[in-house]
C-alpha cells in the first residue's frame, strides 16, 4: 500500500511539472505528449516492483485510451512530426511518423508513433515525402469495435513499457512537408 501511495505522489509531481517550451506544435499535441510522458515516467519509477508496474501499465493504457477519446475526441489537427519510414506493401503503403517524447533524445525509439495505411488511390497524400522530413499532419485515431490499439513501436527488447515508444493506429487526412 505504501508503494502505491509513493507512486501516486510521484505521478502528481510529474503532472505538476511546468512545460519548458521544448515541445512544439499545437497545444493539444503538447498536452498529449506531456500526458504520455507522465505515464511513461510513472511506470518506469516502479521498475523494481513488478506487480505495481503491471498495475500502472494496465491503468495507464486504459487512461490513455480515454484521453484519446475524450480529450482529443479521436482527432489531431496540424500536429508536427517527423517521417520515420514509408513502407511499400502489395496493396497499400504504411507511413509512420514520430512525435518526439524528449527533445534531448530524438530517436524513433523514443517517440510517439502515429501509423497509417494508405491505398493506391491515396498515394498523392505522401508524394515527395521521405524519412526524416518534418511534416504537419491532421487525421483521426482508429477505433475498431470500441478498441483503440496501442502497441510498442520498438522491436527492441530493452523496454516492457509501452509508453517508452507508443504506436497508435491512425488515418491521415492531410500530411504536408514543412
C-alpha positions in Angstrom: 0.0 0.0 0.0 2.9 2.4 0.8 4.4 1.7 -2.6 1.1 2.6 -4.4 1.0 5.8 -2.3 4.6 6.7 -3.2 3.9 6.1 -6.9 0.7 8.3 -6.8 2.8 11.1 -5.2 5.4 10.8 -7.9 2.6 10.8 -10.5 1.2 14.0 -9.1 4.7 15.6 -9.0 5.3 14.7 -12.6 1.8 16.0 -13.6 2.6 19.4 -12.0 5.8 19.8 -13.8 6.0 23.1 -15.8 6.2 22.9 -19.5 9.6 24.2 -20.5 8.6 25.1 -24.0 10.8 22.4 -25.5 7.9 20.7 -27.3 6.5 22.3 -30.4 3.1 22.0 -32.1 -0.5 22.9 -31.2 -1.5 22.9 -27.5 -3.4 19.6 -27.9 -0.3 17.9 -29.2 1.9 19.3 -26.3 -0.7 18.2 -23.7 -0.9 14.7 -25.3 2.9 14.3 -25.3 3.2 15.5 -21.7 0.4 13.2 -20.6 2.1 10.2 -22.1 5.5 11.3 -20.6 3.9 11.3 -17.1 2.5 7.8 -17.7 5.9 6.6 -19.0 7.8 8.1 -16.1 5.3 6.8 -13.5 5.6 3.2 -14.9 9.4 3.5 -15.1 9.7 4.7 -11.5 8.0 1.4 -10.3 10.6 -0.8 -12.1 11.6 -2.7 -9.0 8.0 -3.6 -8.0 6.8 -5.9 -10.8 3.2 -6.1 -9.5 2.8 -2.4 -9.1 4.4 -1.8 -12.5 1.9 -4.2 -14.1 -1.0 -2.4 -12.4 0.3 1.0 -13.5 0.8 -0.2 -17.1 -2.7 -1.5 -17.2 -4.2 1.7 -15.8 -2.0 3.9 -18.0 -3.1 2.1 -21.1 -6.7 2.4 -20.1 -6.4 6.1 -19.2 -4.5 6.9 -22.4 -7.3 5.4 -24.5 -9.8 7.5 -22.5 -7.7 10.6 -23.1 -7.7 10.0 -26.9 -11.5 9.5 -26.9 -12.5 12.3 -24.5 -9.8 15.0 -24.6 -8.7 14.6 -28.2 -12.1 13.4 -29.5 -10.3 10.9 -31.7 -8.6 13.5 -33.9 -5.4 15.5 -34.3 -5.0 18.7 -36.3 -1.8 20.2 -37.6 0.4 18.2 -35.3 4.2 18.5 -36.0 6.0 15.2 -36.6 9.0 13.6 -38.4 8.5 10.9 -41.1 10.1 7.8 -39.6 9.5 5.5 -42.6 7.4 4.8 -45.6 6.9 1.1 -46.3 5.5 0.0 -49.6 3.4 -3.2 -49.4 1.5 -5.0 -52.0 -2.0 -3.5 -51.5 -1.1 -0.3 -49.6 1.7 1.8 -48.1 2.4 2.2 -44.4 3.5 5.7 -43.2 5.0 6.1 -39.7 5.6 9.5 -38.2 7.1 10.2 -34.9 6.5 12.9 -32.3 9.5 13.3 -30.0 8.8 12.5 -26.4 12.0 14.1 -25.1 13.7 16.9 -27.2 17.1 15.6 -25.9 16.6 12.2 -27.4 15.1 12.4 -30.9 15.4 8.7 -31.6 12.5 6.9 -33.4 12.7 4.5 -30.5 11.8 7.3 -28.0 8.8 8.8 -29.9 5.1 8.6 -30.0 4.4 6.9 -33.4 1.3 7.6 -35.5 1.0 4.9 -38.1 -1.4 4.9 -41.1 -2.1 2.7 -44.1 -2.9 4.3 -47.4 -4.1 2.5 -50.5 -3.2 3.3 -54.1 -5.9 5.9 -54.5 -4.3 8.0 -51.7 -0.7 7.9 -52.9 -0.9 11.7 -53.6 -1.1 12.2 -49.8 2.5 11.4 -49.3 4.0 12.1 -52.7 7.5 13.5 -52.4 7.9 12.6 -48.7 10.9 10.7 -47.3 12.2 9.5 -44.0 13.5 12.4 -41.9 11.1 15.0 -43.4 9.4 17.4 -40.9 5.7 17.3 -41.5 2.4 18.7 -40.3 -0.3 16.0 -40.0 -4.1 16.0 -39.5 -6.2 13.0 -39.1 -8.1 10.6 -36.8 -7.2 7.8 -34.4 -8.6 4.5 -35.5 -11.1 2.7 -33.2 -12.3 -0.8 -34.0 -15.2 -2.2 -32.1 -14.6 0.3 -29.3 -10.9 -0.6 -29.0 -8.0 1.9 -29.6 -4.8 -0.1 -30.3 -1.7 1.0 -28.5 1.4 -1.0 -29.4 5.1 -0.7 -28.6 6.7 0.6 -31.9 10.1 -0.5 -30.9 11.2 -4.0 -31.7 14.0 -3.7 -29.1 13.5 -5.8 -26.1 15.0 -3.3 -23.7 11.6 -2.0 -22.5 8.4 -3.5 -21.4 6.8 -0.1 -21.0 4.6 0.6 -24.0 4.8 4.3 -23.1 8.6 4.4 -23.9 7.6 4.2 -27.6 3.8 4.0 -28.1 2.4 3.5 -31.5 -1.2 4.5 -32.4 -3.1 3.4 -35.5 -4.5 6.4 -37.3 -5.9 7.6 -40.6 -4.1 10.7 -42.0 -6.4 13.1 -43.7 -3.7 15.6 -44.5 0.1 15.5 -44.4 2.3 18.3 -45.6 6.1 18.8 -45.6 7.3 21.7 -43.5 
